Amino acid sequence: YAGTEIDNRLAIKSETEDGTARTLTYKELRVRTNEMAAALRSLGLGKGDAVGVFMPMVPEIVIAMLAIIKIGGIFLPLFSGFGAAAIVSRLNDAEAKALFTADGTYRRGKFCAMKSVADEAASQVPTLKHLIVFGAIGTSTPHPTLSSPPEERRKASNAVSDENVTPARLSPSQGERMKVRGYETHSWSDLINLSTPGSQKPTARTSAEDPMMIIYTSGTTGRPKGAVHSHCGFPIKSAQDMWHGLDLHPDETLFWMTDMGWMMGPWEVFGTLLLGATMMLYDGAPDFPEPDRVWQLVDRHKITALGVSPTLIRAVRRYGDEIVHQHDLSSLRKFASTGEPWNPDPWMWLFQNVGRGKLPIINYSGGTEISGGIVMGNVLTPMKPCAFSGPLPGMAADVVDENGKSVRGQVGELVIREPWIGMTRGFWKDRQRYIDTYWSRFPDVWVHGDWAAVDNDGLWYILGRSDDTIKIGGKRVGPAEVESILVAHPQVSEAAAIGVPDSIKGEALVCFCVLKKGTNGDVTLAAELQKDVAHDLGKALAPREVVFVADIPKTRNAKVMRRIVRAAYVGEKLGDTSALENPASLDEIKRVAR
């Protein structure tokens, strides 16, 4: 866009929880990206090097992302609420050379340290050579609060302590300690000062199929899956879906309440930039310090397209209609939604009370491995509550029965019969797992793992996961990842993690633990296990409940039957239990549920 009208338009609007608002034009974003790309090259980073990004949703996270891609590196987005263990597993899998982080962020007025988490993780990644720290808050102690004067917060945001600069500027003892760790720590501002201001640096030459991003998604077994995306895939699919489904134009501002660690973060960045539109970033809670924060943001920043999850709407709906009507939402042209299936009541509330019965709710469902959507609504065709208009352009989607035969008017497996732009190139260093996950059910057919249906009017519905993956507030976590943390405790021998219905988050995490002999389960131990999971995976994924049982339902080959555990706990039909080795274990789970 250099030299065009779009160059002077806003690429980014942003706001943090304390109310600080910032903007970047396309030109400013290009200059800042070039500066950081030059800085990364000065560290010896280049094509094929994996670089993690563990930062809050501020403009610098976009700059870091684009700079990594500009030098031909591989972008590794990480959920900002992750604990150290989750970061370590992903960085080690990708053999990351560097990690971007920030000193911290705020959630509900409380300071959340990020650099200390990054340090804990970085020290466990042998390939890591550089840790780059952005002073989002400032590292002075005590940290400013949201009630601090604005000038105090501004000073703090520009302050980066000696802890955050390259070892060349540290005392000998500190430098030696950092050398032992095996990586150098740099402040963002110091790195930028190393580059020539405003200089245009060449973009690394890459092929269309070179890896551009590895974004991790959890499965039901084993370690997180690193979906590999190429330069020709994810960006184009993002923009295509945004154009055809969301009808986003260059004069619009898209605000999707998301995190860069969820695919909708990179999706929002790529799509808006390729279409010449404006992205809105918000770092904070959607109902803090007031329950109408989302509607304030729409009003203040003149959002035209608002992306939400059903969980978010369930959360803000409880505050009533009046706080919605206090704000001027006339800039809104449409809603979009993804992350999990809708319930009819919150869908209707959004449509009638926020959208005044006029604005379309464009449902969107696909996945990290898809680079976007399989099915989506649009602004042209009729819609029904919770439904999708149909497959997106280029997506040969179908619903099939257990034999792979197309079905209509009944629930079946969502599949894709032809290749598409944006298709993942596989799982990083694990081709067989990729084949087993998507290609092992029917010949030459992608089985996505969702239950779906098509009604008599041709509208589509997504009805939930057909595997065990748990979705908490739109974020996926694999049971095995949770269970690994639980059984790492010296008093736990076995564990099973399930997702159960939750009126706000869609699903909540409930964990069942079998203790080692001589150990008594009590409230203190349960709280300790909850804390362990929250520490490793992030507070958002903390279990709602930890239950101690004598045995967990398993098959004869020792496979935990999570589906049956869940059914027993929530009171659903158990289905076929013939494969169970220990059916009596279900009785205890049923008693606990009561």
RASULCOR-V266027 format. One record per residue. N is the residue number from 1. RES is the residue in one small letter. PHI is phi in whole degrees, -180 to 180 (* if undefined). NEAR is the number of other C-alpha atoms within 10 Angstrom. D_CENTER is the distance of its C-alpha to the mean C-alpha in whole Angstrom. Layout:
# RASULCOR-V266027
N	RES	PHI	NEAR	D_CENTER
N	RES	PHI	NEAR	D_CENTER
This chain:
# RASULCOR-V266027
1	y	*	13	29
2	a	-57	10	31
3	g	82	8	34
4	t	-101	9	33
5	e	-61	10	33
6	i	-66	18	29
7	d	-56	17	29
8	n	-97	15	30
9	r	-83	18	28
10	l	-77	22	25
11	a	-88	26	21
12	i	-135	25	19
13	k	-113	21	20
14	s	-148	21	18
15	e	-149	20	19
16	t	-105	20	18
17	e	-60	21	19
18	d	-81	20	23
19	g	95	15	23
20	t	-68	11	23
21	a	-114	14	23
22	r	-140	13	23
23	t	-139	18	23
24	l	-138	18	23
25	t	-78	17	25
26	y	-60	23	25
27	k	-65	19	28
28	e	-63	18	27
29	l	-64	21	23
30	r	-64	21	25
31	v	-63	18	27
32	r	-65	22	25
33	t	-66	25	23
34	n	-61	27	26
35	e	-63	24	27
36	m	-70	27	24
37	a	-61	29	24
38	a	-63	25	28
39	a	-64	21	27
40	l	-64	24	25
41	r	-64	15	28
42	s	-65	13	30
43	l	-88	12	28
44	g	88	10	29
45	l	-87	22	26
46	g	-166	21	26
47	k	-58	19	25
48	g	86	18	23
49	d	-82	19	22
50	a	-85	27	18
51	v	-131	30	17
52	g	-83	28	14
53	v	-131	26	12
54	f	-122	26	12
55	m	-142	31	12
56	p	-73	27	12
57	m	-83	23	12
58	v	-120	21	15
59	p	-54	20	17
60	e	-64	20	17
61	i	-69	20	14
62	v	-72	22	15
63	i	-61	20	18
64	a	-60	24	17
65	m	-58	26	15
66	l	-69	23	18
67	a	-66	25	20
68	i	-59	30	19
69	i	-68	27	19
70	k	-62	24	23
71	i	-86	25	24
72	g	85	25	23
73	g	-77	26	21
74	i	-111	28	17
75	f	-80	27	14
76	l	-117	27	12
77	p	-73	27	8
78	l	-127	24	8
79	f	-57	23	6
80	s	-67	22	9
81	g	-99	23	10
82	f	-63	22	10
83	g	-87	22	14
84	a	-61	21	16
85	a	-61	19	17
86	a	-65	20	13
87	i	-68	26	13
88	v	-58	20	17
89	s	-61	16	16
90	r	-77	23	14
91	l	-65	26	16
92	n	-67	17	19
93	d	-61	16	18
94	a	-89	20	18
95	e	53	17	21
96	a	-64	24	19
97	k	-96	24	22
98	a	-151	26	20
99	l	-141	27	17
100	f	-89	27	17
101	t	-148	29	16
102	a	-133	29	18
103	d	-63	26	20
104	g	171	24	18
105	t	-153	24	17
106	y	-116	20	18
107	r	-136	17	17
108	r	55	16	19
109	g	82	17	22
110	k	-106	12	21
111	f	-70	16	21
112	c	-117	16	18
113	a	-67	15	19
114	m	-116	23	17
115	k	-65	25	19
116	s	-64	15	21
117	v	-67	22	18
118	a	-63	25	18
119	d	-62	17	21
120	e	-60	16	21
121	a	-72	20	19
122	a	-60	27	21
123	s	-67	16	24
124	q	-109	18	23
125	v	-118	23	22
126	p	-59	15	25
127	t	-81	18	24
128	l	-74	23	23
129	k	-114	20	25
130	h	-141	22	24
131	l	-120	27	22
132	i	-109	26	21
133	v	-114	28	21
134	f	-95	25	21
135	g	-83	23	22
136	a	-69	23	20
137	i	-116	25	22
138	g	111	23	25
139	t	-108	23	26
140	s	-70	14	29
141	t	-122	7	30
142	p	-77	7	30
143	h	-72	17	27
144	p	-65	22	28
145	t	-103	16	27
146	l	-67	17	26
147	s	-90	9	29
148	s	-67	11	31
149	p	-58	10	32
150	p	-54	15	31
151	e	-65	9	33
152	e	-67	12	32
153	r	-67	20	28
154	r	-66	15	29
155	k	-61	13	31
156	a	-65	19	28
157	s	-68	19	25
158	n	-96	15	28
159	a	-90	17	29
160	v	-128	22	28
161	s	-73	13	30
162	d	-58	16	32
163	e	-63	17	29
164	n	-105	25	27
165	v	-110	21	29
166	t	-60	20	30
167	p	-56	21	33
168	a	-60	12	35
169	r	-108	13	36
170	l	-95	15	35
171	s	-66	11	38
172	p	-54	11	39
173	s	-64	10	38
174	q	-68	15	35
175	g	-61	17	35
176	e	-63	13	36
177	r	-65	13	33
178	m	-67	18	31
179	k	-66	14	33
180	v	-62	11	33
181	r	-62	17	29
182	g	97	17	29
183	y	-140	23	27
184	e	-101	20	28
185	t	-109	24	26
186	h	-127	22	26
187	s	-83	22	26
188	w	-55	22	24
189	s	-65	16	27
190	d	-64	16	29
191	l	-64	20	28
192	i	-62	18	28
193	n	-66	12	32
194	l	-76	14	32
195	s	-95	18	32
196	t	-78	13	34
197	p	-57	13	33
198	g	73	13	32
199	s	-75	13	33
200	q	-94	14	32
201	k	-102	15	31
202	p	-67	11	31
203	t	-83	13	27
204	a	-59	13	27
205	r	-79	11	29
206	t	-132	18	27
207	s	-87	11	27
208	a	-60	11	25
209	e	-97	12	24
210	d	-64	19	23
211	p	-62	25	20
212	m	-112	27	17
213	m	-151	25	14
214	i	-118	26	13
215	i	-118	26	9
216	y	-91	24	9
217	t	-135	21	9
218	s	-85	19	11
219	g	-114	20	14
220	t	-86	16	17
221	t	-139	14	19
222	g	74	13	19
223	r	-76	18	17
224	p	-57	21	13
225	k	-93	24	14
226	g	-94	25	13
227	a	-75	23	13
228	v	-93	26	15
229	h	-124	29	16
230	s	-102	21	19
231	h	-64	18	20
232	c	-90	17	22
233	g	-98	22	19
234	f	-55	28	15
235	p	-60	25	17
236	i	-68	19	20
237	k	-62	23	18
238	s	-59	26	15
239	a	-67	23	19
240	q	-62	22	21
241	d	-65	25	18
242	m	-65	24	18
243	w	-76	16	22
244	h	-74	15	23
245	g	-90	23	21
246	l	-90	26	20
247	d	55	16	23
248	l	-85	24	22
249	h	-115	16	25
250	p	-60	16	25
251	d	-89	13	27
252	e	-109	21	24
253	t	-120	26	21
254	l	-100	31	17
255	f	-121	27	15
256	w	-115	24	12
257	m	-72	21	10
258	t	-149	22	7
259	d	-135	22	5
260	m	-66	25	6
261	g	-75	22	4
262	w	-98	22	2
263	m	-57	22	6
264	m	-69	22	7
265	g	-68	19	7
266	p	-58	23	9
267	w	-59	23	11
268	e	-65	24	12
269	v	-65	25	13
270	f	-62	21	15
271	g	-63	25	16
272	t	-66	26	18
273	l	-67	18	20
274	l	-68	16	21
275	l	-93	19	22
276	g	75	21	24
277	a	-95	22	22
278	t	-113	30	20
279	m	-100	24	17
280	m	-112	29	16
281	l	-111	28	14
282	y	-132	24	14
283	d	-112	20	14
284	g	160	22	15
285	a	-83	18	15
286	p	-74	22	16
287	d	-132	17	19
288	f	-137	15	20
289	p	-77	16	23
290	e	-122	12	24
291	p	-67	19	23
292	d	-99	21	23
293	r	-58	19	21
294	v	-60	21	19
295	w	-71	22	22
296	q	-60	19	24
297	l	-63	20	21
298	v	-61	23	22
299	d	-65	18	25
300	r	-68	12	25
301	h	-104	17	23
302	k	53	19	25
303	i	-68	24	22
304	t	-103	22	23
305	a	-130	23	20
306	l	-110	20	17
307	g	-97	21	14
308	v	-134	20	13
309	s	-115	23	12
310	p	-55	22	15
311	t	-60	25	14
312	l	-62	20	14
313	i	-67	18	18
314	r	-61	21	19
315	a	-72	18	18
316	v	-82	21	20
317	r	-62	19	23
318	r	-66	10	24
319	y	-85	13	26
320	g	96	12	28
321	d	-85	14	29
322	e	-62	10	31
323	i	-67	16	28
324	v	-72	20	27
325	h	-73	13	30
326	q	-75	12	31
327	h	-118	15	29
328	d	-84	14	30
329	l	-107	20	27
330	s	-67	12	29
331	s	-71	15	27
332	l	-64	20	25
333	r	-111	20	25
334	k	-166	23	22
335	f	-109	24	19
336	a	-136	22	17
337	s	-147	24	14
338	t	-157	22	12
339	g	110	23	10
340	e	-172	25	13
341	p	-68	22	17
342	w	-81	24	19
343	n	-103	15	22
344	p	-59	12	25
345	d	-62	12	25
346	p	-66	20	22
347	w	-62	18	22
348	m	-66	17	26
349	w	-62	17	25
350	l	-63	21	23
351	f	-66	19	25
352	q	-83	13	29
353	n	-90	15	28
354	v	-98	18	26
355	g	-88	19	26
356	r	57	10	30
357	g	70	12	30
358	k	-121	11	30
359	l	-92	16	26
360	p	-71	21	25
361	i	-104	29	21
362	i	-94	22	20
363	n	-69	32	18
364	y	-145	30	15
365	s	-143	22	14
366	g	-166	17	14
367	g	171	17	11
368	t	-58	23	9
369	e	-75	24	13
370	i	-89	24	14
371	s	76	27	13
372	g	156	28	13
373	g	-104	25	15
374	i	-99	25	18
375	v	-124	25	19
376	m	-161	27	19
377	g	-86	28	22
378	n	-156	25	24
379	v	-91	18	26
380	l	-106	10	29
381	t	-97	8	30
382	p	-60	11	30
383	m	-134	17	27
384	k	-124	15	27
385	p	-54	16	25
386	c	72	22	22
387	a	-100	24	23
388	f	-117	25	22
389	s	-64	25	25
390	g	155	21	24
391	p	-64	20	23
392	l	-71	22	22
393	p	-54	15	25
394	g	89	14	25
395	m	-109	19	23
396	a	-85	15	26
397	a	-82	20	24
398	d	-154	24	26
399	v	-118	24	27
400	v	-129	21	29
401	d	-87	14	31
402	e	-66	10	31
403	n	-101	8	33
404	g	84	17	31
405	k	-91	11	33
406	s	-59	14	32
407	v	-134	15	32
408	r	-134	17	32
409	g	77	14	32
410	q	-150	12	31
411	v	-77	18	28
412	g	-151	24	27
413	e	-84	25	24
414	l	-80	24	22
415	v	-133	25	23
416	i	-128	20	23
417	r	-101	14	27
418	e	-136	12	27
419	p	-65	13	25
420	w	-146	17	22
421	i	-69	18	21
422	g	97	22	18
423	m	-60	20	18
424	t	-56	21	17
425	r	-85	18	20
426	g	130	20	19
427	f	-95	23	17
428	w	-56	19	18
429	k	58	14	21
430	d	-152	12	21
431	r	-61	12	23
432	q	-64	11	25
433	r	-65	16	22
434	y	-62	19	20
435	i	-61	14	24
436	d	-64	10	24
437	t	-72	16	20
438	y	-116	18	21
439	w	-118	16	25
440	s	-92	14	27
441	r	-83	15	27
442	f	-128	13	29
443	p	-60	9	31
444	d	57	13	29
445	v	-129	17	27
446	w	-81	20	23
447	v	-102	22	22
448	h	-81	22	18
449	g	97	17	18
450	d	-113	19	18
451	w	-80	19	22
452	a	-145	23	23
453	a	-154	24	26
454	v	-123	22	28
455	d	-86	13	31
456	n	-68	9	34
457	d	-92	8	33
458	g	85	13	31
459	l	-84	19	28
460	w	-105	25	25
461	y	-137	26	23
462	i	-106	25	20
463	l	-115	17	21
464	g	121	15	18
465	r	-75	18	17
466	s	-94	14	20
467	d	-112	14	19
468	d	-96	21	18
469	t	-56	21	14
470	i	-100	25	13
471	k	-116	23	11
472	i	-115	24	11
473	g	60	21	10
474	g	86	21	8
475	k	-100	20	6
476	r	-88	17	8
477	v	-142	23	10
478	g	-82	22	14
479	p	-54	24	17
480	a	-62	21	18
481	e	-67	21	16
482	v	-70	24	17
483	e	-63	20	20
484	s	-63	16	21
485	i	-68	20	20
486	l	-65	26	23
487	v	-75	18	26
488	a	-72	13	25
489	h	-70	13	27
490	p	-63	10	31
491	q	-103	18	32
492	v	-111	20	29
493	s	-105	14	31
494	e	-139	20	28
495	a	-154	25	25
496	a	-139	24	23
497	a	-116	27	20
498	i	-134	26	20
499	g	-103	24	18
500	v	-121	18	20
501	p	-58	12	20
502	d	-136	14	19
503	s	-67	11	21
504	i	-105	18	18
505	k	-90	21	15
506	g	87	24	16
507	e	-138	21	16
508	a	-125	23	17
509	l	-91	22	17
510	v	-122	19	21
511	c	-119	23	22
512	f	-111	22	26
513	c	-127	25	28
514	v	-101	20	31
515	l	-89	21	33
516	k	-72	14	35
517	k	-58	9	39
518	g	86	7	40
519	t	-107	12	37
520	n	-108	10	37
521	g	-81	18	34
522	d	-142	11	33
523	v	-61	9	31
524	t	-64	9	31
525	l	-67	16	30
526	a	-60	18	27
527	a	-65	13	26
528	e	-65	14	26
529	l	-69	23	24
530	q	-59	22	21
531	k	-66	16	21
532	d	-61	21	21
533	v	-65	23	18
534	a	-62	20	16
535	h	-65	20	17
536	d	-82	22	16
537	l	-108	23	12
538	g	110	19	12
539	k	-61	16	14
540	a	-63	15	11
541	l	-107	24	12
542	a	-67	21	16
543	p	-63	23	18
544	r	-72	14	20
545	e	-153	15	23
546	v	-117	23	25
547	v	-114	18	28
548	f	-97	22	30
549	v	-132	17	32
550	a	-79	13	35
551	d	-157	19	34
552	i	-119	27	31
553	p	-57	24	31
554	k	-140	20	31
555	t	-83	16	33
556	r	-68	11	36
557	n	-97	9	34
558	a	72	11	32
559	k	-83	13	29
560	v	-71	18	27
561	m	-93	17	27
562	r	-63	20	24
563	r	-58	15	25
564	i	-74	21	28
565	v	-59	23	27
566	r	-64	21	25
567	a	-61	18	27
568	a	-65	20	30
569	y	-71	21	28
570	v	-93	16	27
571	g	85	12	31
572	e	-90	10	30
573	k	-64	9	32
574	l	-76	14	32
575	g	73	9	33
576	d	-72	8	35
577	t	-112	14	35
578	s	-66	8	38
579	a	-84	14	36
580	l	-70	20	35
581	e	-82	16	37
582	n	-134	14	37
583	p	-60	15	37
584	a	-64	12	38
585	s	-64	17	35
586	l	-68	20	34
587	d	-62	12	37
588	e	-66	16	35
589	i	-64	24	32
590	k	-63	16	33
591	r	-65	10	35
592	v	-62	13	32
593	a	-64	12	31
594	r	-69	8	34
